[in-house]
Structure formats: C-alpha cells, structure tokens
C-alpha cells in the first residue's frame, strides 16, 4: 500500500469576490450572488476556489439557489458533480470576458 500526500485545494479570496460579483448561474438574479463550491472531494476536503460558481443567497421570502443546491433540490446527488463542473466552466468563461 502506498501513501499519497493530499493536495491542498487552491484558495483565492480575490477570485471568490469576482465570482460573487457575477449574476446567479442558475436563475440569473443580480446582486445576491455568493461564491459557492461544488461537491466536496472527500471527507473534510473542500473543492478548489477555482471551481466555485455564483449562486444567489437567501433573501426575504426567497430561498436562494445556493441553499437549494446545497440541499440537492437543483440537482440530485448523482447529477450534482456534473452540474457543478458545467457551471464552473461557464463561470470561468464569463470571467475571461471581463
């Protein structure tokens, strides 16, 4: 059995702020986005900041897409990684255009 060192996911606050400035990748609402990470890579391992996407937060009388995604209401457990990966690619394309 061979032990492999864990790689540390990229952390970049400036990138997360850029992502949060974009409209929600799911519903398109402006001004309420948060940088949301996709599915965890393993127990206690959060996804890289470079894979985060803008999802809107909860606000009065509205449950945001970030909460819905975290509760598996936008994509079930099997679909979630593919959806998060597609959204992350779309987010990177949007940021390249800025």
Buried (B, 14 or more C-beta within 10 A) or exposed (E): EEEEEEEEBEEBEEBBEBBBBBBBBBBEBEEBBBBBBBBEBEEEEBBBBBBBBBBBBBEEEEEBBBBBBBEEEBBEEEEBBEBBBEBBEBBBEBEEEE
